Amino acid sequence: MTVRVDVLRDCEHESIPDDDAIEDWIASAVAAAAADVDHVEVSVRIVDAATSRLLNRDYRDRDKPTNVLSFPAGPVTGMPATEPLPLGDIVVCAEVIAAEALQHGVSASDRWGHMLVHGTLHLLGFDHVETEDADAMEGLETRILATRGVMDPYGEQGQNC
């Protein structure tokens, strides 16, 4: 499986992982959740709180910054088989992720990993609106994170996204 990740850094923050770490987290999520895909592409945009707030307001009707937003690409017709399947865009807010890491007593890199996995699973069609769907998504997130030594973010000691 090949996962291509394009990273756009619209802000600076000391907690932001390097591009290789971002790609590794996304590839882990794709590998665990999407057995039927071979070559995919994901775009990641790292933003500040003001931009996150605007996007969250415009697309989710919530007038506050958020940790991660996912925008699935949807079906693509006419794509040559040699090109990667575009999964969509993940927008992450560096300031919110850093604040949540402190709030929950976890490392910034673990929080980044969780949010990148979470966002990627949304691109792959997972959601957490209904309890059954949330249980499935959170269980998969927990398993992916555990392979990288990250504690269960939904467990007794964990945090919610």
Backbone hydrogen bonds in HBPLUS format (Angstrom, degrees):
<---DONOR---> <-ACCEPTOR-->    atom                        ^
c    i                          cat <-CA-CA->   ^        H-A-AA   ^      H-
h    n   atom  resd res      DA  || num        DHA   H-A  angle D-A-AA Bond
n    s   type  num  typ     dist DA aas  dist angle  dist       angle   num
A0002-THR N   A0038-ASP O   2.83 MM  36  6.26 160.9  1.86 156.7 161.7     1
A0040-VAL N   A0002-THR O   2.93 MM  38  6.42 156.2  1.99 160.9 164.8     2
A0004-ARG N   A0040-VAL O   2.83 MM  36  6.19 169.9  1.84 153.9 156.9     3
A0042-VAL N   A0004-ARG O   2.89 MM  38  6.37 153.1  1.96 160.0 169.0     4
A0006-ASP N   A0042-VAL O   2.95 MM  36  6.41 157.1  2.00 153.8 161.4     5
A0044-VAL N   A0006-ASP O   2.73 MM  38  6.04 167.2  1.75 167.2 168.9     6
A0008-LEU N   A0044-VAL O   2.75 MM  36  6.15 159.8  1.79 162.9 170.0     7
A0046-ILE N   A0008-LEU O   2.83 MM  38  6.21 164.8  1.85 166.2 170.9     8
A0010-ASP N   A0046-ILE O   2.81 MM  36  5.65 153.0  1.88 152.5 160.8     9
A0016-ILE N   A0013-HIS O   3.25 MM   3  5.82 164.9  2.27 118.4 122.6    10
A0022-ILE N   A0018-ASP O   3.12 MM   4  6.45 160.9  2.16 155.4 161.2    11
A0023-GLU N   A0019-ASP O   2.90 MM   4  6.11 164.3  1.92 152.9 157.0    12
A0024-ASP N   A0020-ASP O   2.89 MM   4  6.09 153.6  1.96 145.2 152.7    13
A0025-TRP N   A0021-ALA O   3.07 MM   4  6.32 161.8  2.10 152.5 155.6    14
A0026-ILE N   A0022-ILE O   3.15 MM   4  6.39 166.1  2.17 152.1 155.9    15
A0027-ALA N   A0023-GLU O   2.84 MM   4  5.97 163.7  1.87 153.1 158.3    16
A0028-SER N   A0024-ASP O   2.92 MM   4  6.08 151.7  2.01 145.4 152.9    17
A0029-ALA N   A0025-TRP O   3.14 MM   4  6.44 155.7  2.20 146.6 152.1    18
A0030-VAL N   A0026-ILE O   2.95 MM   4  6.23 164.9  1.97 156.3 160.4    19
A0031-ALA N   A0027-ALA O   2.88 MM   4  5.95 166.5  1.89 150.3 154.5    20
A0032-ALA N   A0028-SER O   3.07 MM   4  6.17 152.8  2.14 142.0 149.0    21
A0033-ALA N   A0029-ALA O   3.01 MM   4  6.05 143.4  2.15 146.1 155.4    22
A0034-ALA N   A0030-VAL O   2.86 MM   4  5.36 153.4  1.93 152.8 154.5    23
A0037-VAL N   A0034-ALA O   3.35 MM   3  5.80 169.0  2.37 117.9 117.7    24
A0085-LEU N   A0039-HIS O   2.76 MM  46  6.17 163.6  1.79 148.0 143.7    25
A0041-GLU N   A0085-LEU O   2.90 MM  44  5.90 148.1  2.01 140.2 136.0    26
A0087-LEU N   A0041-GLU O   2.85 MM  46  5.94 169.2  1.86 164.0 166.6    27
A0043-SER N   A0088-GLY O   3.05 MM  45  6.36 169.0  2.06 156.2 159.6    28
A0090-ILE N   A0043-SER O   2.76 MM  47  6.19 156.5  1.81 159.4 167.6    29
A0045-ARG N   A0090-ILE O   2.84 MM  45  6.28 160.3  1.87 160.3 166.8    30
A0092-VAL N   A0045-ARG O   2.94 MM  47  6.35 156.6  1.99 155.7 163.4    31
A0047-VAL N   A0092-VAL O   2.84 MM  45  6.14 165.7  1.86 160.1 165.0    32
A0094-ALA N   A0047-VAL O   3.18 MM  47  6.37 144.8  2.32 163.4 171.3    33
A0052-SER N   A0048-ASP O   3.02 MM   4  6.25 163.9  2.04 154.0 159.2    34
A0053-ARG N   A0049-ALA O   2.87 MM   4  5.98 158.7  1.92 148.0 153.6    35
A0054-LEU N   A0050-ALA O   3.11 MM   4  6.38 160.0  2.15 145.5 150.1    36
A0055-LEU N   A0051-THR O   2.97 MM   4  6.23 167.7  1.99 157.1 159.9    37
A0056-ASN N   A0052-SER O   2.85 MM   4  5.96 163.3  1.88 153.3 158.6    38
A0057-ARG N   A0053-ARG O   2.85 MM   4  5.96 153.5  1.92 147.9 155.4    39
A0058-ASP N   A0054-LEU O   2.85 MM   4  6.00 167.2  1.87 151.5 155.3    40
A0059-TYR N   A0055-LEU O   2.89 MM   4  5.84 157.1  1.94 149.2 154.8    41
A0060-ARG N   A0056-ASN O   2.88 MM   4  5.15 142.0  2.03 127.6 136.8    42
A0062-ARG N   A0056-ASN O   3.27 MM   6  5.56 177.2  2.27 121.1 120.8    43
A0061-ASP N   A0057-ARG O   3.12 MM   4  4.48 133.5  2.34 116.0 119.5    44
A0064-LYS N   A0062-ARG O   2.95 MM   2  5.78 137.3  2.14 102.8  91.1    45
A0093-CYS N   A0067-ASN O   3.04 MM  26  5.22 161.1  2.07 138.6 142.1    46
A0069-LEU N   A0091-VAL O   2.83 MM  22  5.07 150.8  1.92 146.5 155.4    47
A0091-VAL N   A0069-LEU O   2.81 MM  22  5.07 166.9  1.83 150.0 154.4    48
A0071-PHE N   A0089-ASP O   2.78 MM  18  5.05 161.7  1.82 158.6 160.9    49
A0089-ASP N   A0071-PHE O   2.95 MM  18  5.05 158.9  1.99 134.6 137.6    50
A0073-ALA N   A0087-LEU O   2.81 MM  14  5.29 162.2  1.84 123.2 122.8    51
A0083-GLU N   A0080-PRO O   3.00 MM   3  5.59 163.8  2.03 119.8 125.0    52
A0097-ILE N   A0093-CYS O   3.02 MM   4  6.22 170.0  2.03 160.1 163.1    53
A0098-ALA N   A0094-ALA O   2.99 MM   4  6.12 162.7  2.02 149.6 154.3    54
A0099-ALA N   A0095-GLU O   3.01 MM   4  6.17 159.8  2.05 145.7 151.5    55
A0100-GLU N   A0096-VAL O   2.86 MM   4  6.05 160.2  1.90 154.2 159.7    56
A0101-ALA N   A0097-ILE O   2.96 MM   4  6.14 152.9  2.03 147.3 154.5    57
A0102-LEU N   A0098-ALA O   3.20 MM   4  6.49 160.8  2.24 147.0 151.0    58
A0103-GLN N   A0099-ALA O   2.90 MM   4  6.12 163.6  1.92 149.9 155.2    59
A0104-HIS N   A0100-GLU O   2.86 MM   4  5.95 156.4  1.92 151.0 155.7    60
A0105-GLY N   A0101-ALA O   2.92 MM   4  5.81 111.9  2.39 135.8 151.2    61
A0106-VAL N   A0101-ALA O   2.96 MM   5  4.99 156.2  2.02 143.8 147.8    62
A0105-GLY N   A0102-LEU O   3.22 MM   3  5.07 151.0  2.31  97.1 105.8    63
A0111-ARG N   A0107-SER O   3.05 MM   4  6.39 160.3  2.09 151.7 157.1    64
A0112-TRP N   A0108-ALA O   2.83 MM   4  6.06 162.2  1.86 154.2 159.3    65
A0113-GLY N   A0109-SER O   2.95 MM   4  6.11 160.0  1.99 142.3 148.0    66
A0114-HIS N   A0110-ASP O   2.92 MM   4  6.20 161.1  1.96 150.1 154.7    67
A0115-MET N   A0111-ARG O   2.97 MM   4  6.22 168.0  1.99 155.3 157.8    68
A0116-LEU N   A0112-TRP O   2.89 MM   4  6.07 156.3  1.94 156.0 162.5    69
A0117-VAL N   A0113-GLY O   2.95 MM   4  6.11 161.4  1.99 152.0 157.1    70
A0118-HIS N   A0114-HIS O   2.81 MM   4  5.95 165.8  1.83 153.1 157.9    71
A0119-GLY N   A0115-MET O   2.89 MM   4  5.95 165.2  1.91 142.9 147.1    72
A0120-THR N   A0116-LEU O   3.00 MM   4  6.08 155.6  2.06 140.8 147.7    73
A0121-LEU N   A0117-VAL O   2.92 MM   4  6.17 160.5  1.96 156.1 160.9    74
A0122-HIS N   A0118-HIS O   3.13 MM   4  6.48 151.7  2.22 147.2 154.7    75
A0123-LEU N   A0119-GLY O   3.13 MM   4  6.50 150.6  2.22 142.9 150.6    76
A0123-LEU N   A0120-THR O   3.01 MM   3  5.02 113.9  2.46  94.4 110.4    77
A0124-LEU N   A0120-THR O   3.05 MM   4  6.40 136.1  2.25 142.5 155.0    78
A0124-LEU N   A0121-LEU O   3.07 MM   3  4.93 127.0  2.36  92.0 106.4    79
A0126-PHE N   A0121-LEU O   2.99 MM   5  5.43 158.7  2.03 151.7 144.7    80
A0125-GLY N   A0122-HIS O   3.01 MM   3  5.16 162.7  2.04 109.9 112.8    81
A0134-ALA N   A0130-GLU O   2.82 MM   4  6.04 160.1  1.86 159.5 166.4    82
A0135-ASP N   A0131-THR O   2.88 MM   4  6.08 159.5  1.92 151.6 156.6    83
A0136-ALA N   A0132-GLU O   3.12 MM   4  6.38 157.0  2.17 144.0 149.7    84
A0137-MET N   A0133-ASP O   2.88 MM   4  6.12 168.0  1.90 155.2 158.5    85
A0138-GLU N   A0134-ALA O   2.79 MM   4  5.81 170.8  1.80 156.0 159.3    86
A0139-GLY N   A0135-ASP O   2.94 MM   4  5.87 150.4  2.02 137.9 146.5    87
A0140-LEU N   A0136-ALA O   3.05 MM   4  6.24 157.7  2.11 145.7 151.1    88
A0141-GLU N   A0137-MET O   2.88 MM   4  6.15 164.4  1.90 154.4 159.2    89
A0142-THR N   A0138-GLU O   2.91 MM   4  6.03 164.6  1.93 146.8 151.0    90
A0143-ARG N   A0139-GLY O   3.03 MM   4  6.28 155.4  2.09 144.9 151.0    91
A0144-ILE N   A0140-LEU O   2.94 MM   4  6.19 163.9  1.96 156.8 160.9    92
A0145-LEU N   A0141-GLU O   2.86 MM   4  6.05 171.1  1.87 161.0 163.5    93
A0146-ALA N   A0142-THR O   2.92 MM   4  5.99 152.8  1.99 143.1 150.9    94
A0147-THR N   A0143-ARG O   3.24 MM   4  6.50 144.1  2.38 142.4 149.9    95
A0147-THR N   A0144-ILE O   3.20 MM   3  5.42 128.8  2.48  99.6 111.9    96
A0148-ARG N   A0145-LEU O   2.92 MM   3  5.32 150.2  2.01 109.3 119.0    97
A0150-VAL N   A0145-LEU O   3.01 MM   5  5.05 166.9  2.02 134.8 132.1    98
A0149-GLY N   A0146-ALA O   3.01 MM   3  4.87 168.0  2.02 107.6 109.1    99
A0155-GLY N   A0152-ASP O   3.36 MM   3  5.27 160.1  2.40 100.7 106.5   100
A0159-GLN N   A0153-PRO O   2.55 MM   6  4.98  97.9  2.21 117.1 134.3   101
A0158-GLY N   A0155-GLY O   2.94 MM   3  4.88 146.4  2.06 101.6 112.4   102
